[in-house]
Amino acid sequence: MPLPAPHLDDRTFQSLVDDAKRLVQQRCPEWTDHNVHDPGVTLIETFAYMVDQVLWRLNRVPDRTYVKFLDLLGVRLRPPTAARAPITFWLSAAQPTTLNVPAGTQVATPRTEADAIVFSTLHELDIVPCEMAVVATAVDGGQTDQTDTVNHGDGFWCFGAPPRVPAVDDCFYVGLSSAVPSCAVTLRFECPVSGVGIDPRYPPLRWEAWDGERWVGCEVDSDGTGGFNWSGDIVLHVPSGHRPHAAIVSQAAGWLRCRVIEAETWQPAYETSPRITKVSAFTSGGTTEAINAEIVSDEIVGEAEGVPAQRFLLRNRPVVPGEHALDHEVDSSSPSGWEPWTEVEDFAGSGPDDRHFLIDHTSGEIVFGPAVREADGSFRRYGAVPAKGAAVRIRRYRTGGGQQGNVARNGVSVLKSSVPFVATVTNRRPAQGGTDGEHVENAKLRGPLLLRTRQRAVTGEDYENLARAAAPDIARVHCVPVDDPAGVGGVRVLVVPSVDDGEHNSLEFHQLMLSDDVYERVVDYLDERRTIGARVLVQPPDYVGVTVVTRLRARPKADPQALEQDAMAALYGYFHPIRGGPDGTGWPFGRAIVGGEVYAVLQRLAGVDFVEEVRLFPADPVERTREAQVDRLDLGPHDLVFSFGHHVMVQTS
């Protein structure tokens, strides 16, 4: 519970007016008209208003005192975090040489009434050229080199010649002239209509790339062949670990493969293998991660005075958390003329010769170690002091961040930096992870928790609070004990990342998975603060999918299409793992789903006469399968719900 902040004067405007009127009755009995139309009462109310403003300012003193106590405890406001998104650079045409997109390349959303939202790439991107070098097939466990048959004559059957029916794990391989990590590759096919049986929109195929150890799935940007049913292009996003491989028909190449997978119950399978006559390949783009922050390099922040606890203010703030490198100028005996310093969270473990500094990310202030007077009158330094007159610079830091950076899919489309031969840019997935900076009110609530835990995780609540401190951009965190028969003392920290909703408040399942950055931050932070012997497992919760099929009766004059959209948004919103549930703060962990509450959610919608039918279906969001209808869907004690495609039918009178 936070420390109480009492009012120094609890009088209100009305109490001041009433007190003044009582004094008037005592001191001026001849003044008998105390109604609001009297000019004297108007003056009383005017002065009461002015005094009320003074009292309001006086009552802010406890808040200021509280904030000063937080400063003494070392509680600093959490800075905003920056959203991240994969940015794809599409080439204007295939290039004969490798194109380099340097780190720090800026892209942005289109400018509107508000300023454009700018992203900067975090890493260099090499867009490597390639072409088709080898083609092979694998049927019934045997591999066949088809390089001599492709692009000549009638081509080849990619999953076995008829009358053989394509089977699960039949493969078609394309070997590229070089590995193309993080690149977008266009495969151009010529083939007659021969893949009989499938729905061209949903072919039972999976594209994969070899990463040196295993086959990793490729994201298909577009399939213009309808599952090899007609000529067209297939655009693949190759994973960053793509490596050359020589195990396919003894040929070294950057291998991609198309594998037949088991069709879903709703998905038609191949009855006849497709036939391919021509294949070509070229690199059409590349993808790298970008952050909603501006990268500032080699900023001179000031000149050192040679005294402890000196402070410098950066030109740009707030500062996005991360690793920041700081130098100060030294004599010419140093090879570079600059001496590096290391960022720390505090100076408690710093010795007098340790070149440490601290950054207040919210205010953009750089602080060097202080000197503290000991009991015997001597001074102890916590951290080294830059030499007097030396220039201090910070080599690199990021500024920006905030919730505004969580732009939607394809929201980034403007290339601000000049990169030759790049035609367009886009983010094929929504940007995630951007949060606004912390408010003082929240810091006041966090202060007592910090004082109680002292940066050590003992209870489940301690793990939750520390996980939020490590990654302010997470939406929910829940700590539970590990089911361990040996009783070794493990904990599971279940983390739900912040996400932006799509159409009708819907989510893609991959949005709820932890990014490598969030995972590493939480794991590293908790590992330093866990009790000795405790085993900490950080992971997303187990999600139980649910599909609601409902039939509504619309009121007269209600728009059926608008009502269907409202019902979809209500269902996705109610079963939302972050903003759903009965109280709108996220679906409670382990709470069962019953059909009755779905009736209540839908019946509240404007335009609904009554809800005729509600059916619940369990679903597996990983395998993307649905099970038989149930009346009640029970969740495990630490499970969350995930909406796996709802269906709404609206009937009119």
Buried (B, 14 or more C-beta within 10 A) or exposed (E): EEEEBEEEEEBEBEEBBBEBBEEBEEEEEEEEEBEEEEEBBEEBBEEBEEBBEEBEEEBEEBEEEBBEBBEEEEBBBBBBBBBBBBBBBBBEEBBEEEBEBEBBBBBBBEEEEEEEBBBBBBEEBBBBBBEBBBBBBBBEEEBBBBBEBBBEEEBBBBBBEEEBBBBEEBBBBBBBBBBBBBBBBBBBBBBBEBBEBBBBEBBBBBBBBBBEEEBBEBBBBEBBBBBBBBBBBBBBBBBBBBEBBEEBBEBEBBBBBBBBBEBBEEBBBBEBBBBBBBBBBBBBBBBBBBBBBBBBEEBEBBBBEEEBBBEBEBEBBBBBBBEBEBBBBBEEEEEEEBBEBBBBEEBEEBEBEBBBBBBBBBBBBBBBBBBEEEEEEEEEBBBBBBBEEBBBBBBBBBBBBBBBBBBBBEBBEBBBBEBEEBEEBBBBBBBBBBBBBBEEEEBBEBBBBBEEBEBEBBEBEBBBBBBBBBBBBBBBBBBBEBEEEEEEBBBBBBBBBBBBBBEBBBBEBEBBEBBEBBBBBBBEBBEEBBEEEBEBEBEBBBBBBBBBBBBBBBBEEBEBEEBBBBBBBBBBBBBBBBBBBEEEEBBBBBBEBBBEBBBEBBEEBEBBBEBEEBBBBBBBBEEEBBEEEBEEBEBEEBBBBBBBBBBBEBEBE
